[in-house]
Amino acid sequence: MTLNNVTILIFASSLSTAAVAGLNEAHIPMVPPPYQMAETPKQTATDRQLTEKVQQQLVSKVSNYNPESKMIVSQKGEIILQGKVSSPEEEKQILEAVRKVKGVAKIKNKMVVISSAQQD
């Protein structure tokens, strides 16, 4: 083994040790709850813009809207809504608000109504 090979071996070994030592809780991705496992198709810039417009509409038009318990994905004008809602009325408000966003061609509703008693 030549000196260069030893140097490379030591360097590679120290890199892998540093990579392992550098792992901590901040670097471990959180696994989302099952209700957030929406279909996540590859999104174009247009899809991302539409998702953002829908999110803004929901925040401004739906009372007590909690974006952290919902997932919105768009693909070619189709909006996929998934997550928990507290009542059928909230679900209806969300669907009506999304329908008003320019560019939404279709809505796939995968939201689940969870009453406050079920959330506890």
N, C-alpha and C positions, 0 to 999 in steps of 0.2 A: 504494500500500500504506500503510495507516494504522499508527500506532505500536502499536496493540493487535495487529494482524496480525503485525507484526515480532516482538513479544514472544512471541506464541504460537508462531511459527515457530522462534525461537531456543530456547524452552523445550522444544518437541517434539524439536528436533534434539539438544539436550543430553540428553534422556531416552534417545533411541535410542543415543547414543554411550555413555552410562553403562551401558546394558543390555549392549551389546557388550563394553565394557571390563570389566564385572563377570563375564563368563563366564570360568571357569577350570576346571581338572580337577575341582574339588569339585562343580561344578554340572552336569557332564555325566553323565547317567545311564549306568550300566553296562548293557551288553546281556548278559543271562544266557546261559550256555552252552545249546546246543540241547536238552540233556536236561531243562532246566528250563522249556521252553516248554510248560507244561501248559495245558490248557484253562482259561481264567480267566473263568468266567461271573460275572455280577454277583452278589455275595453279599449276603444279608440279614444282619442282626445274629445271627439264629439260626444261619445257615451259619457265620459267623465264630466263634461260640461252639463249635460242633461241631468245627470245624477246630482250635481251641485245645485242646479236650478230647482229640482224637486225638493231637495233638502231645505233650501231657503224658503220655498213656498210652505212647506210643512211647519217650519219653525215660526213663520210669521202668521199663518192662517189657522193652525190647529191649536186650540187651547190645551194647556198642560202637555204639549208634545215633548216627549223625552227621546232624543235621537240615540241615546246610548242603549236603548232596548230594542232598536229597530235596525234593519240592514236594508239599504237601497242599492240596487244594482241596475244598470241599464245596458241594453245591447240592441243596437239598431232601432231605437225608438220604443222598445219594450222595457217597461219598468217592472222589476221584481221586488216586491215588498215582503219582508219577512221579519218576524219578531213578535213581541208581546204587546197587546193593547189591553186596556183596563175595562173596556166595555164595547158592545156593538156600536154605540154612538161614536166612540172615538175611531173605530175602524171605518165607519161611514164618513166621518169628517176627513180622515186621511185620504180615502179613495176619491172623494169629491175634490179635494185640494189638488191631488196629483192629476186628475183629469183636466184641470184648468191650465196646466203647464204646457206651453207651446213646445211641440216636438214629441210629446208623448203619444204614441200610436196605439199602444196596448198596455194593459196592466195585468200582471200575474200576482194575485193576492195569496200569500202564504202566511199571513198574520194569524196569530192565535189569540183569542179572547181569554184573558185570565182575570177572574174576579179578584177583588182585594182579599177575600177569604182564602183563595187558592195561593196567593203570593206569599202568605205568612208561613 
